[in-house]
Amino acid sequence: MQYSGADDPKLPSNVKETTENLRKQWLNVWKSVYDRAIADGDSTEEAEKKAFTQANGVLKKSLNSELISAISITAPATKLV
């Protein structure tokens, strides 16, 4: 399955729920992994499996990073005794 861009309605729901920048990042990873797997002789099914696995892994890391940044910005300072 190929995607037309960050606003493609066929994107997985976990990707559609993110920001445009994260959707673009996910698409870039997905396409890169997919294209490399096809070039290496993998079937379409195997290439898609690899692409989804790696793109979702990158997305998860990015979301965790954003969450940690948001928490550190909004969390009140604590006094160490």
N, C-alpha and C positions, 0 to 999 in steps of 0.2 A: 504494500500500500504506500503510495506516495502522497505527500501533503503539499497543498498549494501555498501555505504560508501560516503565519501566526494566528490568523483568524479563520482557518479552515474548520468548518463545522464537524469534520471527521476526526479531529484531534481527540485523543482520549480525555475523559472528563477530568481526570486529575491534572491534566495539562491546561485545559480550557479555564480552569479555576484560578490560574496564576496570572501574574503580570505579563504584559506584552514582552518585556525583556526576557523573562524566564521561558516563555513560550518559544521565543526565537532561539534561545540557547538550547532548549530541548530539541527543536527541529534541526539545528546545526549538528548536534551530536548524533541524533537519529540518522540523518542523511549520510553523515561521514561513515558511521559504523556500517550502515546498510550497504553503501556503495563499495566499501572495502571488502565486505563479506561476499558480495556478488562477484567482485573482481577475483577473489580467492577461490571461486568455484562453488560457494555454498548455494543451496537451494533458496528460493524466495522465502519459504517458510523459516528456514534456519537463519537467514539474514535478518528477517524481521524480528525473530526472537532475540538475537544478539543486540539489534538496534534498540528494541524496547528496554531490554535489561540495562544497557549502559546509559541510555538517555534518562531513564527513570532514576537510576543511581545518582547521576549528576544533578537532576532536579531535586532529589531528596537532600543532597548535601547543600545545595543552594538555599533551599527553604530553611534548613536547620541553621544555616549561617545568618540568614535574614532574621530569624526568630531570636537568635542569641544577640544580634545587634540591637534589635528592638527592645529586648529585655534590659540590656545594659544601659540603653539610653533612658528608659522610662523608670527604671528601678531607683528608689530613693537610696541615697548614700547611707551606710550604716556606720555607727561609731564603734570602733574596736576598743575594748577595755583591757 
